[in-house]
Amino acid sequence: MIKKNVHSMWRYRQMFPPSMRRNPVTLGEGMTPVCPAVTSNISMKLEYVAPTGSFKDRGSAAMFTSLRNIVKDVKGVSEDSSGNAGASVAAYAAALGLECYVFGGDGMLAEKAMQIRAYGAELRIVRGGRDDVAAEAQQKALEKGFVYVGHAWNPYFIEGMKTVAYEIAEQTSWNPPERIYLPVSAGTLLLGVIQGFRDLLEAGLVENIPKIIAVQTIQRPALYEAFKNVTLPEEDKPSIADALTLTNPPRLRQMVEELRLAGGDVEVVSDEEIMKALKQMGLAGVYAEPSSAVAYAAVRRSLDEIVSMDEKVMVLVTGFGCKTTQHLQLVE
């Protein structure tokens, strides 16, 4: 089932839908390293060791592979993104020689905007919320006869995210950690990890699904509020976690249902906690962007408890620090 001589996520090709098992569109994504953190029972999976510096490359590779195998005569694509997904889509579109439009909000960081343009994509900045950005991307696809790939909606994008679970299981000799912490906005990683472990459970390769802890910022806690059935006070100041911007993620109901079925939980963290987490991660040799550090910020809050218990904990580090230099200047 696993192609041992393939050192990318495509080693799990036989677990993909039929439309993804041939002609893979790949830049070498997947098989990211796992490294020790501050204690022996905490580890970090460095998803930022990816072609464009974020976990989104798994989803883009899967999405563009299905697009190439299912849709004929694709002229180009359009996407809406806060930055990382846009960069990833732009890179994979470039690899296929496709014209690409990326639409982002006016809060997009300069580093991410430059990366998108470096791949030859046309970046359009839209004033307003993420719904406005998505609407512009969809309209451009209609005007140009392009495909709106919409990673937050695209089911094949989540198929790529499943490989995170497959890798964790394989890298831990089919004995995954009891808890996994990960950041959440659109929820593609969350859903992919849960569904991936469910696949492994049904195949008899693991005995249990780890407890998945989804982490959000206190400024944009849509999943937290829906999962806990609470409403937090609105925050005026935007978070330094610029990639976690969705206030109304399209898969919100699905996230709540699947997280409950899997026995997971949701936590929120403040910018102060994120900055402390970034500093401690850096001292461990991990240079993450703030949106990735939210996961370790939640771990750090319960560090004494985690250190004293026998459980193994893994943190998914989803984006590289060089994507957010202007925010990381705030970390002393």
N, C-alpha and C positions, 0 to 999 in steps of 0.2 A: 504493500500500500504506500509506503514511504520510499521515495527515490533517494537513496542514501548518497548518491554521487552528485546530487543537485544541492548546492549550498545557497538556497534562497527559499522563499515561501512556496515556490513551485515544486518543492519536494513532496508537497501534499496534494498534487494535482488531481489524484484519483478521488479525493474527497470533495472536489468542486463540482458544480453543476456541469452537465455535458458541454454547454456553450463555452466553458472556460478551460476545457481540457486540451485544447489544441491552439496553436499559433499564439502563445503567450506574448503579451506586450510587457517587457520587463527591462528595468534598469538595474536589476540586482537587489531588489527589495527583500526584506525578511532576514531571518536567522540573526537577529540582533543579540548582542551579548547580554549576559546576566552577570552583575558584579556585586560583591559584598558592600554593605553600607556601614552604618555606625556600630552595629553589633552582629554577632554571628547568625542570629535568627532573622535578620532583615536583609533583603537583597533588592537590587534595582535592575529592571530590564530596560536597557538603553535604546528605546525606540527612535531616538534622534540619530542613531547610526543608520541612516537611510539616505537614498539618493538626493532628496531635497531637504533633509534635516528634520523630518517629522514622520510620525506614524501614518499620515495620510497616504503615503506612497503605496502601502498595501492595498488600500481601497482603490486608488487610481489604477494600479496595475490590473486588478480584477475587473474594474469597470471598463477600461479601454479594451481589454481582451474580449469581453463579452460584446462590446460595441463592434469590434472588428469582425467577430464571427457571426453576429446576428444581423446587423444593419449594413446594407450595401451602399456604396457610393456616398459615404459620409463626407460632407464638404468642410465641416468645421464644428466646433463646440462652443458653448457658453456656460459659464459657471458663476455662482455668487459665493463670496467667501470673505472672512475677516482677514485672510492672509495665507495660512498654511495650506489649506485645500486648494486655493487658487494657484499657489506656486506649484503644487504637485500636479494639478490638472494641466497647467501650462507646460510643465516638463514632459509629461507623457504625450500630450498633443504634439509637442515639438518632435518627439521621437517617432511619431507616426506621420509627420509632415502635414499636420492638420492646422488650419487657421483656428485661433483661439481668442475668445473675449472673456475677460474676467471682470466682474463687477464687485466693487467693495464699498464699504462705508467710509465716511470722511474721517473716521478714527483709525484707519489702517496705518500701521507703522511704516516708516520710510524704508526700513530694511526689507520688509516683506514686499512692498511695492516694487523695489528695485529688483528683487529676485524674480517676481512675476514677469517683469519687462525683460529681464535677461534671457528668458526662454523664448522671446519673440512674441509673447501674447500682448494683446492690446488691453490695457487696464483702464476701466472707466470708474470714476469715483462718483457715488450717488449720495446726495444728502437725504437724511431720513433714517428710519430703522431698517432692520434686516429684511422685513417683509417688502419694503420699497426696493431694496437692492435685488432681492430675488425676482420681483416683478420686472425690473429692467432687464435682467439676464434672460428671462423667459421671452420678453418682447423682442429682444435682439435675435434670439434663436428663430423666432417666427419670421422676422424681417429678412434674415439672411438665408433661411432654409437650413439652419444648423441644428444640431442636437443639443438640447439643454440637458446637461448631464446631472446637475443638481445632486451633489454627493449626499446631502442630508436625506434625500428621498430614494436614491438609487439602491435597489436591493443587492446588486452585484458588488457595490462598495462594501456592504456589510460582509459579504462572502470573503472578501480579502481580509477583513478584520478578524474573522474566525481563526486565521492562522496564528494570531498572537497566542490564543489558547493552546493550539496544537504544539507550538514551539515551547511554551512554558511546561507543558506536560512532558514533552520529549527531553527538554533540557534538565528536568528534575527527575529523570528516570521513571516517569509515569507516577510520580508521587508529588503532585503540585502542592504549593503552600496552602495553609489553611485560610489565609486572608490575602486578597489582592486589592490594592488601592489604586484608583485611576481617576483622572479628571474627566468631567462631563460637560458638554454643551449640546451639540446636536444629538449625541448619543450613539453614533455609529460604532465607536470602540466598545462602549458598554454592551450594546446588543450583540456585537460580534463575539466578544469574550464569553458572554453567557451562552450563546448558541453554540460556540465552538466547544465549550466544555460539555454541553448537553450531548453533542455528537460523540464525544469521547466516552461519556458515561454510557450511552446507548450501545457503543461498540465494545464495551467492557474493558476499555483501556485505562480508565481511572475509576476509583471507587466512589468519589464524591465530587460535587461541584464546590470549589472554594467559595468562601463568603466574599462577595464582591462589595467593596465600599466605594460608592460613587462620591466624588468630592466636587463641590462647586464654590464659587465665591459668594460672599454675603450680598454682593451687589446684583448678581444675576442667578438667583437660586430657584429657577422654575421647577426643576425636578424635585428639589428638596421640599418646596411648598406643596407640590402635588402629592408626593410620597408621604409626607408627614401630616398633610391636611391642615397646614397653617399658612398664615400670611405674615411675612417679615416686613418691618418698616422699610420704606424705599430709601435708597442711598443716593445722594446727589452726585457724589464724586465717582467717576468711572474707576474700575479696578485696573491694577497694573497687569492683570491676567487678561490681556487684550483678545485672546483667542476664544474666550468663554463669554460670548456676547449675546447668545440667543435668549430672548425672553419668552418666546413661544415656539419651542422646537417642534417640528412637524411630527416627530415620533414620541411625543411626551407620554401619551397614554400607553403606548407599547412599552416604553421604558419602565413605567410604574408597574405594569402587570408582570413583566418578565423579571424585574428585580425582586418583586415580592415572591414570585414562584421559586426563585433561586435562593431565597432566604437572605438577600443582601440588605444593604442599608445606604443611607445618604448622609453626608456631613457637609457643613459649610465652614469656610475659613475666611479670615480677614486679610487685608493687604499686609498688615504688620506681621501676621503669622507667615505669610508667603515669603516676605523678605528675610525673616529669620531662617526659614527652611532653605531658601536659596543659598544663604551663607554657609549653612551646615553641609549642604550638598556639595558646594564648591570645595570645602575642606575634605570631603570624601573623594574628590576627583571628578565630580559630576557637574557639568556646566549646562544647566537647564534654563529654558525660558520660564517666566513666571507662571504661565498657564499650565505648565507641566508640574511646577513645584507645589501646586495646591494639594496634590496627592500626598507628598511627603509632609506638608504642613499639617495634615490631619494625623499622620502617623506620629509626628513629633509631639503633638498635643497629648498623646497617650503613650509616650515613650517609656515611662517607668513601668507601666502595666505590661507593655509588649516585651520589654527586656526581661521581666520576671517570669514570663510564661513560656511554655514549651512550644507554642505554635510558631510556625514559620510564616513570615509576612513578606510579600513582594510589592514593590512600588513600580508602576509603569511611568517611565519618564518619556514624554511624548514629543517634545520639541527642543531643539538646540538653542543654547543661549545667544548665539550670534544673530539670531533672528530678532532679538529685542534689546539691542545694546543700549538704546536710550532709556529703557526702563531699568536695566541692570545697573546703570550709573547711580541709581538711588540706594543700592545695597552697599552699606558701609562695611 
